[in-house]
Amino acid sequence: MKIVDIIPTTVSVPLEAPLRHSNGEHWGRFVRTIVEVVTDEGIVGLGEVGGGGEGAELQFKRLKDYLIGHDPFQLEALRYKICNPTASLYNNRLQYMAAIEFACLDIIGQKLNQPVYNLIGGKLRDKISFASYLFFRYENQELGIEEVRTIEQLVRHTRALKERCGFRTHKLKAGVFPPEYELDAYKALAAEFPQDHFRIDPNACWSVEDSIWFAKQIESIRNDYLEDPTWGLNGMRRVREKTTIPLATNTVVVTFEQLAQNVLNPAADVILLDTCFWGGIRACVKAAAICDTFQLGISVHSSGELGIQLSTMLHLAAALPNLTFAIDAHYHQLLDDVIAGGKMEYKDGQIAVPDEPGLGVKLDRDRLQEYAEQFRRQGAYCYDRDSRRPDWYPLLPNDRWADPEVQ
């Protein structure tokens, strides 16, 4: 079998409301590039990558001539073609490698009539548990969706998500308001849902000292972990020395070299694997095996996925024996998807692993066209801007917090 075409399509899919984070805001939509890899046998595999817009499309068009004629079964050769570790911009290419690998695994699964989880070790679980992934957010007046700014609004929003999706684990995206305010919010969630698990992620924007202070205040809560409180391996090590809470990361351990450093001199106890950031599903399986060897925890990170990447996360999570935490997803924040049948459904805080050959998802051509047209009208957006504070930018560590009293 040979690759005969690579077709990238960038889409803009709306969220329920604009989500706030330490660097600014998701402006009410996720921009993702959908990749179709076409073979000479007529099998089409799907991939997905985020954030690049026209730049991502250009990268895939450049890869097209390079990969035409490649056998999609030859995944290691593919990896070295795209991401030879001696090449410049190696890390920048990992996500493009991931999207092509997703599509090739999808092709292989369809060819062999097997779901992807059987290509990476077999399924250990039929359903995957998810965390609620809570954000402070601006309102969506058009849809009548209220803001989440006050602690009361946050608790009400969490209760509604729990009723709708069945979440038993809750992750709060912090780093928007002063740490003291977010501490009160986190404690309020823990008090409201005492049987559930919790985690908080300020996107590495706190100082080491604030991180240590915050960690000490929440040690009595049923925490899964404290995610990326501060920046850098050494900063994380300093925080880790001062708290009993496991530290997790998706920022300072995202390559195998960094994973080796973390094994030798631990900075994080839980590694959050990302099927895009690490360069594909198979790379995450390899990383998970290393974590298993050295008794590091693992979970799966969310990078703003649509249904194609979500499917890669489900297949990965189904096959990992050492996955002990609910995984992350922004998926419940989306209003729609580009896959046939619409959005996958949560039930009891879980999503079923697809059992169809390959990734188990197909494109809805009408939705793909609709959201591609939306992207062409709207264009890309700046992830690190805040629409209500257009001249604002964060420092690191940050001390330019939003005012919880200002809407």
Backbone torsions as a table, in degrees:
resi	resn	phi	psi	omega
1	MET	NA	143.5	-178.5
2	LYS	-131.7	147.1	172.0
3	ILE	-76.6	130.1	179.5
4	VAL	-117.3	-13.1	179.8
5	ASP	-161.8	151.0	173.7
6	ILE	-132.3	121.0	-173.9
7	ILE	-120.4	109.1	176.3
8	PRO	-95.3	139.2	177.0
9	THR	-136.5	119.1	179.5
10	THR	-91.2	133.5	-177.3
11	VAL	-125.1	157.6	175.2
12	SER	-124.9	107.9	-174.0
13	VAL	-108.5	129.2	-173.2
14	PRO	-74.1	147.8	172.1
15	LEU	-96.6	166.3	175.0
16	GLU	-60.2	-38.5	-177.2
17	ALA	-162.6	159.3	177.1
18	PRO	-64.5	129.3	-175.9
19	LEU	-98.9	133.8	-178.2
20	ARG	-97.9	145.1	177.7
21	HIS	-150.3	-177.6	-170.3
22	SER	-67.4	-22.7	-179.2
23	ASN	-98.6	-5.9	-179.8
24	GLY	148.0	-106.1	-169.1
25	GLU	-163.3	139.9	161.0
26	HIS	-79.3	117.3	-170.7
27	TRP	-78.8	51.4	171.8
28	GLY	76.8	10.8	179.4
29	ARG	-162.4	158.0	171.9
30	PHE	-110.8	130.0	175.2
31	VAL	-98.8	118.6	-177.9
32	ARG	-132.1	147.8	175.6
33	THR	-106.7	118.0	178.2
34	ILE	-88.9	134.5	-177.1
35	VAL	-119.3	127.8	173.0
36	GLU	-110.5	121.9	176.1
37	VAL	-105.0	119.8	-173.3
38	VAL	-105.4	137.0	179.5
39	THR	-109.9	166.5	179.1
40	ASP	-70.2	-10.7	176.3
41	GLU	-95.6	4.0	177.9
42	GLY	84.4	3.7	176.6
43	ILE	-83.0	133.5	-179.8
44	VAL	-116.0	124.4	176.2
45	GLY	-104.2	150.0	-175.8
46	LEU	-111.8	141.3	172.9
47	GLY	-136.4	174.6	-176.9
48	GLU	-158.4	142.4	174.8
49	VAL	-146.1	155.5	-174.5
50	GLY	-114.6	159.6	164.4
51	GLY	86.5	-15.7	-169.9
52	GLY	-91.0	-29.8	-178.4
53	GLY	59.8	-132.8	-179.3
54	GLU	-59.6	-33.3	179.9
55	GLY	-63.3	-40.8	178.5
56	ALA	-65.6	-43.3	178.3
57	GLU	-58.8	-40.9	179.9
58	LEU	-64.6	-39.9	178.4
59	GLN	-60.8	-44.7	-179.1
60	PHE	-68.3	-34.9	177.1
61	LYS	-66.5	-33.5	175.8
62	ARG	-70.2	-35.4	178.9
63	LEU	-71.8	-23.2	-172.2
64	LYS	-56.2	-54.7	-178.4
65	ASP	-61.0	-32.9	-178.3
66	TYR	-70.4	-32.6	-173.0
67	LEU	-103.5	-8.6	175.3
68	ILE	-58.6	130.4	-178.8
69	GLY	93.1	-8.5	179.8
70	HIS	-75.3	141.5	176.3
71	ASP	-80.6	119.6	-177.2
72	PRO	-64.0	-16.5	175.2
73	PHE	-72.1	-21.8	-175.0
74	GLN	-87.0	73.1	-171.6
75	LEU	-74.3	-35.2	178.4
76	GLU	-68.7	-41.4	175.3
77	ALA	-61.5	-39.4	177.2
78	LEU	-59.5	-44.2	-178.9
79	ARG	-59.8	-43.8	-178.4
80	TYR	-74.7	-27.7	175.0
81	LYS	-63.6	-43.3	-174.2
82	ILE	-89.9	-40.1	-169.3
83	CYS	-129.6	48.4	173.9
84	ASN	-56.9	123.3	-173.2
85	PRO	-63.5	-14.7	177.4
86	THR	-87.5	-6.4	-176.5
87	ALA	-82.3	154.6	173.7
88	SER	-69.3	156.3	179.2
89	LEU	60.4	28.3	-178.2
90	TYR	-54.8	-51.7	-176.9
91	ASN	-64.5	-33.2	179.7
92	ASN	-67.0	-23.0	-177.7
93	ARG	-88.6	-11.3	-173.6
94	LEU	-59.9	-41.0	-177.6
95	GLN	-69.1	-33.6	176.9
96	TYR	-70.4	-37.9	173.4
97	MET	-59.7	-42.7	-178.3
98	ALA	-59.4	-46.7	-177.6
99	ALA	-62.0	-40.3	178.1
100	ILE	-69.0	-38.8	178.4
101	GLU	-64.4	-43.0	175.5
102	PHE	-51.1	-49.0	-176.1
103	ALA	-65.3	-39.4	-179.8
104	CYS	-67.6	-41.2	175.7
105	LEU	-63.3	-37.2	176.1
106	ASP	-61.5	-42.9	178.3
107	ILE	-64.0	-47.6	-178.8
108	ILE	-60.0	-44.6	179.2
109	GLY	-61.2	-42.5	178.3
110	GLN	-65.5	-40.1	179.6
111	LYS	-63.1	-41.6	-176.7
112	LEU	-91.5	-2.2	-177.5
113	ASN	59.9	44.1	-179.4
114	GLN	-133.9	141.2	172.6
115	PRO	-68.0	156.1	-175.9
116	VAL	-59.1	-34.5	-178.3
117	TYR	-59.8	-27.5	176.9
118	ASN	-75.9	-14.6	177.1
119	LEU	-86.1	-12.4	-176.4
120	ILE	-122.3	20.2	173.9
121	GLY	127.1	-15.1	178.9
122	GLY	101.1	157.0	-174.3
123	LYS	-85.8	127.3	176.1
124	LEU	-102.3	-16.9	179.9
125	ARG	-146.6	143.7	-176.6
126	ASP	-86.9	-26.0	-178.8
127	LYS	-132.0	147.9	-177.0
128	ILE	-115.2	130.2	178.7
129	SER	-82.1	142.7	-178.1
130	PHE	-124.3	152.0	169.4
131	ALA	-86.5	157.8	-174.5
132	SER	-73.0	-25.6	-179.4
133	TYR	51.3	84.7	-175.8
134	LEU	-94.6	138.6	176.7
135	PHE	-126.4	144.9	156.0
136	PHE	-68.7	140.1	-174.9
137	ARG	-150.1	158.4	172.9
138	TYR	-82.1	162.3	-179.6
139	GLU	-75.8	159.3	169.8
140	ASN	-116.5	94.9	-174.6
141	GLN	-64.6	-33.6	-178.5
142	GLU	-61.8	-38.1	-178.6
143	LEU	-99.1	-1.1	-179.4
144	GLY	70.7	29.1	-179.9
145	ILE	-95.9	125.9	-174.9
146	GLU	-77.7	159.5	174.7
147	GLU	-68.2	164.1	167.7
148	VAL	-124.1	100.8	-178.3
149	ARG	-131.3	-45.6	179.9
150	THR	-84.1	163.1	179.0
151	ILE	-65.0	-38.4	178.2
152	GLU	-61.8	-41.6	177.9
153	GLN	-65.2	-39.0	179.2
154	LEU	-63.5	-45.1	179.2
155	VAL	-63.9	-42.2	179.7
156	ARG	-64.1	-41.9	178.7
157	HIS	-63.4	-42.3	179.9
158	THR	-64.4	-41.6	179.2
159	ARG	-62.7	-41.0	179.7
160	ALA	-65.1	-41.5	178.0
161	LEU	-65.2	-40.1	178.8
162	LYS	-62.6	-41.4	178.5
163	GLU	-67.9	-36.9	-176.3
164	ARG	-78.2	-41.0	-171.5
165	CYS	-113.1	-17.9	177.8
166	GLY	84.2	21.2	-177.2
167	PHE	-61.6	139.9	174.1
168	ARG	-117.5	-2.8	175.4
169	THR	-126.8	138.6	-175.5
170	HIS	-129.6	128.5	177.4
171	LYS	-115.0	126.1	178.5
172	LEU	-102.6	122.6	172.0
173	LYS	-80.3	113.0	-174.7
174	ALA	-107.2	-164.6	-179.7
175	GLY	86.0	11.7	179.2
176	VAL	-97.1	-49.8	-178.9
177	PHE	-106.3	170.8	179.0
178	PRO	-55.1	146.1	-177.7
179	PRO	-55.2	-33.4	-179.8
180	GLU	-63.5	-40.2	179.2
181	TYR	-68.4	-44.0	-179.8
182	GLU	-68.6	-28.4	172.7
183	LEU	-63.7	-45.5	177.7
184	ASP	-61.2	-39.3	179.6
185	ALA	-65.5	-43.7	-179.1
186	TYR	-64.7	-42.6	177.6
187	LYS	-64.4	-36.0	179.0
188	ALA	-65.0	-39.8	176.5
189	LEU	-62.6	-44.9	-179.0
190	ALA	-63.5	-36.6	179.3
191	ALA	-71.8	-33.9	-177.5
192	GLU	-74.9	-31.7	-176.5
193	PHE	-127.9	69.0	-169.8
194	PRO	-66.1	-18.1	-179.6
195	GLN	-89.6	-5.3	-174.2
196	ASP	-96.0	170.0	176.9
197	HIS	-101.9	156.8	-174.3
198	PHE	-139.3	154.3	173.4
199	ARG	-154.0	153.2	-178.4
200	ILE	-138.0	144.3	-172.6
201	ASP	-140.1	103.8	177.1
202	PRO	-89.5	15.4	177.9
203	ASN	59.1	37.1	172.4
204	ALA	64.5	21.2	-172.6
205	CYS	-93.6	-6.0	179.5
206	TRP	-85.0	154.2	170.7
207	SER	-69.9	164.4	175.7
208	VAL	-58.8	-42.5	-176.7
209	GLU	-66.6	-43.5	177.0
210	ASP	-64.6	-36.4	179.8
211	SER	-63.7	-43.3	178.8
212	ILE	-64.6	-44.2	178.9
213	TRP	-59.7	-47.5	-177.9
214	PHE	-62.2	-45.2	-178.5
215	ALA	-58.0	-41.1	-179.2
216	LYS	-66.0	-29.9	-178.8
217	GLN	-74.3	-20.5	-173.3
218	ILE	-113.0	11.3	-175.2
219	GLU	-64.7	-20.0	179.2
220	SER	-86.2	-7.6	-179.4
221	ILE	-81.3	155.6	179.7
222	ARG	-79.0	72.8	-175.4
223	ASN	-84.2	135.1	164.6
224	ASP	-71.9	-48.6	-178.9
225	TYR	-172.8	167.3	171.6
226	LEU	-107.1	118.0	-171.3
227	GLU	-97.5	125.6	172.4
228	ASP	40.2	58.8	179.2
229	PRO	-67.6	-32.6	-178.2
230	THR	-138.6	171.8	-172.9
231	TRP	-95.6	143.9	169.1
232	GLY	92.0	149.6	-179.9
233	LEU	-60.4	-42.9	-177.5
234	ASN	-69.9	-39.8	176.0
235	GLY	-61.6	-43.2	177.8
236	MET	-62.6	-39.0	178.6
237	ARG	-62.3	-41.7	-179.2
238	ARG	-63.6	-40.9	177.7
239	VAL	-66.7	-43.5	-177.0
240	ARG	-59.1	-33.6	-179.7
241	GLU	-67.7	-20.2	-170.6
242	LYS	-109.4	5.9	-177.7
243	THR	-138.5	154.5	174.8
244	THR	-90.9	-6.4	-179.0
245	ILE	-81.4	132.3	174.2
246	PRO	-60.0	140.8	174.1
247	LEU	-99.0	141.0	178.0
248	ALA	-121.5	157.5	179.6
249	THR	-148.7	144.3	163.4
250	ASN	-127.1	13.2	-177.0
251	THR	-115.3	-39.3	-174.3
252	VAL	-104.4	-5.9	171.4
253	VAL	-131.3	88.1	-178.9
254	VAL	-131.8	9.4	174.8
255	THR	-137.5	164.8	-179.2
256	PHE	-69.2	-32.8	176.2
257	GLU	-63.8	-43.4	177.2
258	GLN	-66.7	-35.7	177.0
259	LEU	-63.2	-40.0	177.2
260	ALA	-62.4	-42.8	178.1
261	GLN	-62.1	-38.4	-179.2
262	ASN	-70.5	-30.3	174.8
263	VAL	-68.5	-43.9	-177.6
264	LEU	-70.1	-37.5	-176.1
265	ASN	-143.0	85.4	-166.3
266	PRO	-60.4	133.5	172.5
267	ALA	-118.2	-23.7	-179.1
268	ALA	-137.3	143.6	-179.3
269	ASP	-95.4	-23.4	-176.9
270	VAL	-128.5	124.3	179.7
271	ILE	-100.3	124.2	-178.3
272	LEU	-95.2	102.1	-176.3
273	LEU	-77.4	140.1	-179.4
274	ASP	-128.2	122.6	-174.3
275	THR	-65.0	-23.3	173.4
276	CYS	-84.6	-53.1	-172.1
277	PHE	-60.6	-36.8	-176.9
278	TRP	-83.6	-7.9	177.4
279	GLY	98.4	18.7	174.8
280	GLY	131.6	172.7	179.8
281	ILE	-65.6	-44.4	-175.2
282	ARG	-65.0	-37.1	176.9
283	ALA	-62.7	-38.6	178.2
284	CYS	-66.1	-37.3	176.7
285	VAL	-62.5	-43.0	178.0
286	LYS	-62.8	-44.9	-179.8
287	ALA	-63.9	-40.3	179.2
288	ALA	-62.2	-37.4	178.5
289	ALA	-65.5	-38.6	176.6
290	ILE	-64.9	-43.9	178.4
291	CYS	-60.8	-39.2	177.9
292	ASP	-62.0	-41.9	-179.5
293	THR	-61.2	-40.7	-175.5
294	PHE	-102.5	14.2	174.1
295	GLN	58.0	39.0	169.9
296	LEU	-92.7	140.6	176.6
297	GLY	-73.2	159.8	176.3
298	ILE	-137.4	153.3	164.3
299	SER	-147.5	-172.0	-177.7
300	VAL	-120.5	126.9	-177.0
301	HIS	-84.8	152.3	176.5
302	SER	-107.1	131.5	177.0
303	SER	-118.2	30.3	175.9
304	GLY	84.4	47.4	-168.8
305	GLU	-77.4	150.9	160.3
306	LEU	-98.1	-170.2	-170.8
307	GLY	-65.0	-26.8	-179.3
308	ILE	-69.6	-52.2	177.8
309	GLN	-66.0	-36.3	177.4
310	LEU	-57.0	-39.7	177.7
311	SER	-62.2	-39.3	177.2
312	THR	-62.5	-37.3	178.7
313	MET	-66.4	-38.9	179.5
314	LEU	-67.5	-44.8	178.2
315	HIS	-63.3	-42.8	177.8
316	LEU	-60.7	-51.3	-177.2
317	ALA	-62.4	-33.1	-179.9
318	ALA	-65.1	-27.8	-171.7
319	ALA	-100.5	-5.6	-174.6
320	LEU	-92.3	115.3	-178.7
321	PRO	-68.8	-26.3	-174.8
322	ASN	-99.7	20.0	175.6
323	LEU	-82.5	112.7	-176.4
324	THR	-118.2	-2.6	-179.0
325	PHE	-114.7	149.0	167.6
326	ALA	-59.7	144.0	-176.1
327	ILE	-93.9	164.8	-178.4
328	ASP	-92.9	151.2	169.4
329	ALA	-161.1	140.1	169.2
330	HIS	-81.7	-2.6	-162.1
331	TYR	-56.3	-36.3	-178.8
332	HIS	-71.3	-11.1	176.5
333	GLN	-81.5	-14.8	-178.1
334	LEU	-78.7	148.1	173.8
335	LEU	-87.5	-22.9	-174.7
336	ASP	-157.9	-177.9	-179.9
337	ASP	-148.3	170.9	179.3
338	VAL	-103.7	5.5	-179.2
339	ILE	-91.0	153.6	179.7
340	ALA	-61.5	136.5	-178.4
341	GLY	89.6	-5.3	-179.3
342	GLY	79.2	-164.7	-174.1
343	LYS	-62.8	144.2	170.2
344	MET	-66.1	153.9	-173.4
345	GLU	-104.1	139.5	170.3
346	TYR	-86.7	140.4	171.9
347	LYS	-144.0	121.8	-177.4
348	ASP	56.4	37.7	177.6
349	GLY	74.8	13.0	-176.2
350	GLN	-129.2	160.0	171.4
351	ILE	-125.8	135.5	-179.5
352	ALA	-70.3	142.3	177.5
353	VAL	-76.0	129.9	179.8
354	PRO	-62.0	137.9	-179.1
355	ASP	-107.3	-4.5	179.8
356	GLU	-72.2	161.8	-179.9
357	PRO	-57.8	147.6	-178.4
358	GLY	71.3	-144.3	178.2
359	LEU	-71.6	-19.7	176.8
360	GLY	82.8	15.3	176.7
361	VAL	-129.9	149.8	176.8
362	LYS	-127.7	158.8	-179.9
363	LEU	-80.8	141.3	166.3
364	ASP	-91.3	106.4	-172.5
365	ARG	-63.0	-34.4	179.3
366	ASP	-67.2	-44.8	178.8
367	ARG	-66.1	-41.2	178.3
368	LEU	-57.8	-46.1	179.8
369	GLN	-65.3	-42.2	-179.2
370	GLU	-60.4	-47.0	-175.7
371	TYR	-81.1	-21.5	170.0
372	ALA	-67.8	-39.0	176.8
373	GLU	-66.9	-38.4	176.0
374	GLN	-60.6	-41.3	178.0
375	PHE	-62.9	-42.3	-179.6
376	ARG	-62.9	-34.9	178.4
377	ARG	-75.1	-42.8	-172.7
378	GLN	-87.3	-30.8	-175.4
379	GLY	76.6	-178.3	177.9
380	ALA	-72.4	174.8	177.8
381	TYR	-139.8	160.1	-178.9
382	CYS	-92.5	114.9	-178.7
383	TYR	-59.5	-31.6	-171.6
384	ASP	-97.7	23.2	176.3
385	ARG	-111.8	153.6	176.8
386	ASP	-117.9	118.0	-173.4
387	SER	-64.0	-25.7	-179.9
388	ARG	-90.2	-13.0	178.3
389	ARG	-133.1	71.0	-168.7
390	PRO	-63.9	-24.6	-179.3
391	ASP	-97.2	4.3	-176.0
392	TRP	-85.7	147.4	169.4
393	TYR	-149.3	152.2	-176.5
394	PRO	-85.7	157.5	166.9
395	LEU	-101.8	172.8	176.7
396	LEU	-136.8	113.0	-5.6
397	PRO	-65.9	155.4	-172.4
398	ASN	-89.4	145.9	169.0
399	ASP	-137.9	17.1	180.0
400	ARG	-103.9	64.7	-174.5
401	TRP	-74.4	151.0	168.9
402	ALA	-68.1	152.9	178.9
403	ASP	-89.8	117.1	-179.2
404	PRO	-64.3	-13.8	177.8
405	GLU	-87.0	-10.5	-177.8
406	VAL	-104.8	125.2	-178.1
407	GLN	-76.3	NA	NA
